[in-house]
Amino acid sequence: MNFRYCATLTLAGLLFAALPALAHHALQAQFDVNKPIEFTGVLKKVDWINPHVYFTLDVTDNSGSVRTWAVETVGPTAMRRAGLSRVGFFKVGDIYTVVGIAARNGSNAAFLKAIKFADGRVVTVWFGDPKAR
């Protein structure tokens, strides 16, 4: 094998390995840490996946219209550290209150800071981004 071929393969491998790091976005790119939001809705779906856990809730506004909200949160490991797990905590059809920060683009999306359960329990899952201003 010649040197040029080996160098090209090595460079391609390094670039390919770096793609996951490039794909991960800063919280502030999508959400405005200066826009707190709170809403209550019916849980439609939970995606307990890496790198973040996602909730989908149907929220009824003051006019009676139902809007679907996408809620992103920390990863599964951080959720477990907060005392939550995939099994036994989140039930589709139950009502939850989301405390978080709103999407920058005004869409029905938020980043979860805490979740309130129907029985009154509140679990904080995000303790602040040290890079947030």
C-alpha positions as CSV (number, residue, x, y, z in Angstrom):
1,M,0.0,0.0,0.0
2,N,1.3,3.4,-0.7
3,F,1.5,6.3,1.8
4,R,-1.1,8.4,0.0
5,Y,-3.7,5.7,0.2
6,C,-3.1,5.0,3.9
7,A,-3.2,8.7,4.7
8,T,-6.5,9.2,2.8
9,L,-8.1,6.2,4.6
10,T,-6.9,7.5,8.0
11,L,-8.2,11.0,7.3
12,A,-11.6,9.6,6.1
13,G,-11.8,7.5,9.3
14,L,-11.1,10.4,11.6
15,L,-13.7,12.6,9.8
16,F,-16.3,9.8,10.0
17,A,-15.6,9.4,13.8
18,A,-16.1,13.1,14.4
19,L,-19.6,13.2,12.8
20,P,-21.5,12.4,16.0
21,A,-19.8,15.2,17.8
22,L,-20.7,17.7,15.1
23,A,-24.3,16.5,15.0
24,H,-24.9,17.4,18.7
25,H,-26.2,20.9,19.1
26,A,-25.9,23.5,21.8
27,L,-29.0,23.9,23.9
28,Q,-29.0,27.7,23.1
29,A,-29.1,27.0,19.3
30,Q,-32.7,25.7,19.5
31,F,-34.1,26.9,22.8
32,D,-34.1,30.4,24.5
33,V,-32.9,30.1,28.1
34,N,-34.6,33.5,28.7
35,K,-38.1,32.2,27.7
36,P,-39.4,30.1,30.5
37,I,-42.6,28.2,29.7
38,E,-45.0,26.0,31.6
39,F,-47.9,24.0,30.2
40,T,-50.0,21.0,31.1
41,G,-51.0,18.2,28.6
42,V,-51.8,14.6,28.0
43,L,-48.9,12.4,27.3
44,K,-49.0,10.9,23.8
45,K,-45.6,9.3,23.5
46,V,-42.2,8.9,25.2
47,D,-39.1,8.2,23.2
48,W,-36.5,7.0,25.8
49,I,-33.4,7.2,23.5
50,N,-29.9,8.6,23.3
51,P,-28.8,11.3,23.2
52,H,-32.1,12.8,24.7
53,V,-35.4,11.6,25.9
54,Y,-38.4,13.1,24.1
55,F,-42.0,13.5,25.2
56,T,-45.0,14.4,23.0
57,L,-48.0,15.9,24.7
58,D,-51.4,17.2,23.6
59,V,-52.0,20.6,25.1
60,T,-55.4,22.2,25.1
61,D,-55.2,26.0,24.9
62,N,-57.7,28.6,26.3
63,S,-59.8,28.5,23.1
64,G,-60.2,24.7,23.3
65,S,-57.8,23.9,20.5
66,V,-55.4,21.0,21.0
67,R,-51.8,21.5,20.0
68,T,-49.2,18.8,20.0
69,W,-45.9,19.8,21.8
70,A,-42.5,18.2,21.4
71,V,-40.5,18.3,24.6
72,E,-36.8,17.4,24.6
73,T,-34.9,16.7,27.8
74,V,-31.7,15.3,29.1
75,G,-30.4,11.8,28.2
76,P,-31.6,8.5,29.7
77,T,-28.7,8.4,32.1
78,A,-29.4,11.8,33.5
79,M,-33.1,10.9,33.8
80,R,-32.2,7.9,35.9
81,R,-29.9,10.1,38.1
82,A,-33.0,12.3,38.7
83,G,-34.8,9.2,39.9
84,L,-36.9,8.4,36.8
85,S,-36.9,5.4,34.5
86,R,-38.5,4.2,31.3
87,V,-40.8,1.9,33.2
88,G,-43.2,2.9,35.9
89,F,-43.1,6.7,35.7
90,F,-44.6,7.9,32.4
91,K,-48.0,6.5,31.2
92,V,-49.5,7.5,27.9
93,G,-52.8,9.2,28.5
94,D,-51.8,10.6,31.9
95,I,-51.6,14.4,32.5
96,Y,-48.2,16.1,33.1
97,T,-47.1,19.6,33.5
98,V,-43.9,20.7,31.7
99,V,-41.6,23.4,33.2
100,G,-39.0,24.3,30.7
101,I,-37.7,26.8,28.1
102,A,-39.4,27.6,24.8
103,A,-38.0,27.0,21.3
104,R,-36.3,30.0,19.7
105,N,-38.4,29.7,16.5
106,G,-41.8,29.9,18.3
107,S,-42.8,26.3,17.4
108,N,-44.6,24.0,19.8
109,A,-41.3,22.7,21.2
110,A,-39.6,23.1,24.6
111,F,-36.7,21.8,26.6
112,L,-37.7,20.2,29.9
113,K,-36.3,21.5,33.2
114,A,-38.8,19.8,35.5
115,I,-41.9,17.7,35.2
116,K,-44.9,17.8,37.5
117,F,-46.9,14.6,38.0
118,A,-50.7,14.5,38.6
119,D,-50.1,13.5,42.2
120,G,-48.1,16.7,42.8
121,R,-44.6,15.4,42.7
122,V,-42.1,17.6,40.8
123,V,-38.9,16.1,39.5
124,T,-36.2,18.5,38.2
125,V,-34.1,16.9,35.5
126,W,-32.0,19.9,34.3
127,F,-29.9,21.9,36.6
128,G,-28.8,24.5,34.2
129,D,-26.3,24.7,31.4
130,P,-23.0,26.1,32.6
131,K,-22.4,27.7,29.2
132,A,-25.8,29.5,29.2
133,R,-25.8,33.2,29.8
